[in-house]
Amino acid sequence: MFNIQNKQRCILNTRIDFSQPLPVILRNGRILEPDDGDGHIILGSGDAMMLSCENGGTLVHPNTKSQRETALIYCEVNHYFKNEDWLNAPSSFSNFRCNNPPNYHSKRTDRICFEGNPVIEVGYTVLNDFYPVFESCFDEVNFNAIYSKYTQKPYNAMYQTRVERPFFIDNNNYRNISVDLLFSPRGQKAAVAQLVGPLVNSYITTSSLLSRGHLAAKTDFVFAFTERATFHYVNCAPQWTGFNGGNWNTLEVDLRNHIHAVGYDTIIYTGTYGVSQLVDNYGRRVDLHLYTDHNNNPIIRIPQYFYKVVYEPRTKRGIAYVGINNPYYTLSEARDLFFCEDICRNTSGFSWLTWHPDNPMEGYTFCCTVPSFKNTVHHLPPFEVNGLLI
């Protein structure tokens, strides 16, 4: 694509040319994607992109003639774009921004997933059309994010940097439950104290708390507006901070870089399974959750496992990475919770994966073939797997 002279096209890079607050950017009726694995967006002269700041104020640029929420821009040359109805002159792309970040939101679809639960999409509305960033299989009875589904391609490693982290939103998916309060240090400690009694002070400490654990990670997406959309409670579950910043984060970083290096084009299902336990004041193991409803049912459970199933449709290969979400198991107790043979330990080709699988504070971890994973975890839709994705 770079063999044609630059004077006939515009070339932008995700790490260089995108400002903040970034508008939602559409091309050919879809959310913008880079054209190569290194994060380049390449447009021919006259090609159009739509910029939208709906629910985030108006578009801002030094060359604007009037205020608009949404506008088309057309490639002129290099990183300059024009629109004679709106701009005084060809304008540098890096100066396009919004007054405030556009607001993302969730949309309940008519599609269903595991056990008849709804598929909820999270994304942006532009000119009355909704553009999803990812989708969540969400349990509306137990208020549990079962999994998030999204794509991971080589360009995802070239995500836009220094994007401010917004507050999580729930768009009433948790109804009248104050989910912000439940995830706060005070709220989670009160919830766990009801289950384990005075021992809560040895479990919930200043260095060991429950975080809002992303399923689809912020930096699994390329642009500021897609990164921000991950801060939604349908893409979140209670996750111990050591695991969140330890082996789970290591997997996210290593996997992004590995997919970039080898050129995979994958679909990822990141989810939760089971219920974590702690020993109470009477020596009993009790299931952990953050809330009890009016019928005395435990909801917003603290998962036993977080998983990431990576599938490449072109080659029909896949793998499942699994982490145990509990720093208070011994190594032998954790090994008893491995529900498959750990193929990452016994298979060559995983030198790129730098996690510490036997460190309890970082999170015990293991890997499964997709068929062996599906023997235990039945969440995923059917897809054919013919081999191991290393």
N, C-alpha and C positions, 0 to 999 in steps of 0.2 A: 504493500500500500504506500510505502514511502518512496517508491521509485518515480512516481509522478511528481513533477515540480511543485514545491510548496505554494507557488503563486496561484495555483488552481484550487487550493483547498485551505481549510482551517484545521489546525492541530492543537488540541488541548491535552493537558495531563492532570490526572486526579491529584497529584501531590503538589502541583505548582499553580494551577490556573483557577482554582475554585475558592471563592471568598466565603465569608460568613457575616450575617445569617444568610445561608444559601437558599435561593428559591427551589421549589420543586421543578425538575427539568424533565421534559418529555421530548421524545423524538419518535416520529412515525407512530404516534398513538400509544407509546409505551414509556415506562420509566427509563431514562437514559442508562445505557450500559457502555463501558469501554469497548473499543474495537480490537484490542489485542491484550495479551497477558501482562503488559507493562503499564496499563492504565491510560493509554492514549485514546482520545476521542477524535475521530477523523471525519470531516465533512467536506463534501465538494462545494465549490462556489455556488451560492444560491440555496444550498440545503438549509432547512429550517429546524429550529428547536423552539419549544414553548417554555417560557419561564412563568412560574406562578407563585405569588405570595398570599394566596387566599388564606384567610384566617391568620395572617401574619403581617398585616399592613399592606403597603404598596411596594412596588419595585423601585429600587433606588439606583441611579447612575448619574454621574455629572452631566451627561448629554441628553437627559430626558426633556421632552417638550411638555409632558403632562403626566399626571399621576395615574398609574394603572395597577390593578392587582395581577393581571395576566397579560402577556404580550408575546408575540412571535418575534424571533430575531433570525436573521439570515446571514450565513457565512459570506464574508467579503474576502478576506485573505488572512493567513496566519492566525492570530487570535482576535481579529477584528470582525465585528458583526454590525449589521445595519437593519433599520426599519424606518423608512423615511417618514412614516406617519407619526412616529413616536420619538425618534432620536434625531438630534441635530446633525450628527455626523457618524461615520463608522466608529464604533466604540469598542474599547478593550473589554474582553469578556471578564477578566478578573475583577472588574469594578461593578459587575451586576450583583446586587444583594437585595435583601428585604429589610424593612424596618425592624421586624422581629421574626424569629423562626416560624415558618408555617406550622399549624397544628395538625398532627396526625390523629387518627382515631380508628376505632375498630368497627367492623361491619359483620353482623351475623349472616351467614349464607344459608342457602337451602341444602347444601351438601352435608353429609354426615360422615363421621369417622368411627373410631373404635366404640363399640357397644352403643351405637346410635347417637353419640354425642355430636354437637354441631361443630362444623368448621367455621372458625372466626378469622376473618382477614383483617390485617392491620395495614393502613396505608393513608393515602391522601385523596381528597376530593378536589378536582379541578374542572371548572365549568360544568358542574353537575355529574361528572363521570368519576367513578372511584378507581384508583390505581393501587392495587395491593403491593406491599413490600414483602410480606411473608404471611403464612397462615398458621393458625393454632388449632389443634384438636383439644377442645376445652370441656372438661366435665362440669356442667352447670349445677349439678346436685352437690357434689363434694368440693366444688371450687378448686379444682386441681387442673393445672396445665399439663395435659398428658404428653404432648409433644408439639414442637414447632417445626415446620417444613419450609425449606428455602434452598436456593442453589448456591453452590460454591465453585467458582471458576478461577483460573490462574490470576485474573486481574483483581480478585478480592484481596490479595496481599498488598495491593497498592491503594489501600483505603485513604481517604482524606484524613489528615492528622489535626490534632488540637481542636477537636469538636467538643464543645461544652456538653456535659452530661445533664439532661433535663430531669425533672422529677418523674417518677413512675405515675401513670394514669390507669384508671380501670374502666372508664366509660360505662359505669353501672353494671359491668359484668359480674360484680360481686354484690349487686343489689344494695342493701342498706348496711353492709358490713364495712366498718372503718378499717380497711385493709392497711392504710398508711400507719395507723396506730398499732395494729397487730405486729407489723414488721419493725416497729421502733424498738430500741433496746429495752425500754420500760415495758412495752406491750408483750414482747416475746418472753421476757423473764417472768412476767405475771402468768402467762399461759403455761409455760413449762413448770413453774412452781406448783400449779394446781395438779400436775401429774406426778412429780417426783418429790414434792415436799421440800424440806430444808436443804436437800442435796443440790437444789438449783444453783446455789452459790458456788459450787465446784464445777458446774457445767456451763453456765452463762456467766462469763467473766469479761473484763475489759479487753482481753486478748482472744477470746473465743465466743463469738456471737453468731447469730444467724443473719446472713445477708440476703438481699433480694437477688437471687441467683438467676442470671440470664440463661435462657435456653439458647435461642439464637443470639450470639454475642454482638455487641455494638460494632466491633471492628470486623465482623463477618460481612459487613456491607460497605459499599464504596464511598458514597457521598454523605455529606453532613445530614441531609434530610432523611436518608435511609437509615443511617446510624441512629438518629434520634428516635425513629419509630420503634426500635427494640425496647424502649423504656415503657413497656406496657405490661400490666399485671397478668395478661393471658400468656405472656412470654416469660414467666417468672415463677420460681418456687423457692421455699426456704432452703438455704444452703449454708453450711458452716463456713465461716470466713477463711479458715486455713485451707480448706479444699477449694473455695472460690478463687483465692489468690495463689494457690499452689498447683496441684496436678491438673485441675480442670482448666486453669488459665494456660498452663504449659501445653496441654493438648490443643487448645484453641489456636495458640500462636504457632506451634509446630505444624499442625495440620494445614493451616493457611499457607505457610511457607512451603510445605511439601507439595501441595496441590499446584502452587505457582511454579515450583521447580520442575515437576514432571508433566504438567499440562493436563491434569485431569479436569473433566467437566462433570460435576457431581450434583446429586440431590442429597441433602442431609436432613435426617430426622433427629432432632435433639429433644430428649424427653426425660421423664421421671418414672420410677417404678417402686412399688412397695412402700412400707412405712418404717421409718427409723425408730429405734428404741433406746431408752436409757434405763438404768437400774434405779428404782425408787428407794425411799427410806426403809422399806421392808425387805429389800433384796430382790424385788420382783422386776422383771423387764416389762416396761409399759410402752405402748405406742405413743408417738408424739404428734401433736397437732396444735394449731394456733387458736382454734375457735371451736366452741360447742354451740350448735344451733338450738332453737326453741324446743326441738324434740329430743334434745340431749345426744344428738349425733355429732361425732367428731368430723370437722371439716378443715380445709386448708392443712392437710397433713404434711409433715416433714418427710420428704422422700428417703427411702433407704438407698436408692441408686439414682444417679444421673447417667444417661447414656447418649451416645452420638453414633448413629448408624450412617455410614457414608456409602453411597451407591453410585456407580457410574453406568448409566443406561446403555451407552454405546458398546461397552465390553461386557455388560451384565456381571460385573464384579462388585463385591461389597465387603464391608467389615464393620464390626460393632466395637466401640470403645466404651468401657463401663467404669464408673467410679463409685465407691461406697461413701455415702454422705454421713459420716459419723467418725469423729476423731477419738472416740472412747472405747473402740474395740481393740483387743489385743490382736497381734498378727495371726495367731491361730484361729481366733474367732472370725476375723476377716476372711481368712482362707476358706473357712467353712461356708462363707457366703458367696464364694465364686461359683456361679452356676454353669460354667463351661470351662474347657481347657484354655488356659491363658496362652493364646497363640503368639502374642507379642514376645513372650519369654523364649519361645521355642522355635521361632521362625526367623530366618535371616531376612534382612531388608528393612529392619526397623531401627537402624542406627539414628535416623532423623528424629525419633521420638525420645525426648530428653527428660520425661517425667521420672519421678522416684516412686515406683509402685508400692513399696513396702513402708512408706513413711506415713504414720497415722495422721499427723498434723496437716500434711499436704493432701491426704486422701488416698486410701488403698485403691489401686486400679488394676484392671485386667482387660483383655481383648477376647472377642469371640468371633467365630465365623457367623455370618448372618443366619444360616439355618439353625445353628445351635442356640443363638440368641433368641430366635423366634420360637424355639421349643419352650422357653420360659416366659418371655415377654411377648404377648399377643397383640400389641398395639397397632402394628404397622399394616398398611394395605398390602395386598399381594403384589409381588414383583419377582421376576425370574432372576436367580443368582446362579451363575455358572462357575465362579471362581473367587479367589481372595484378592482384594484390592490392597496392595502393599504400598 
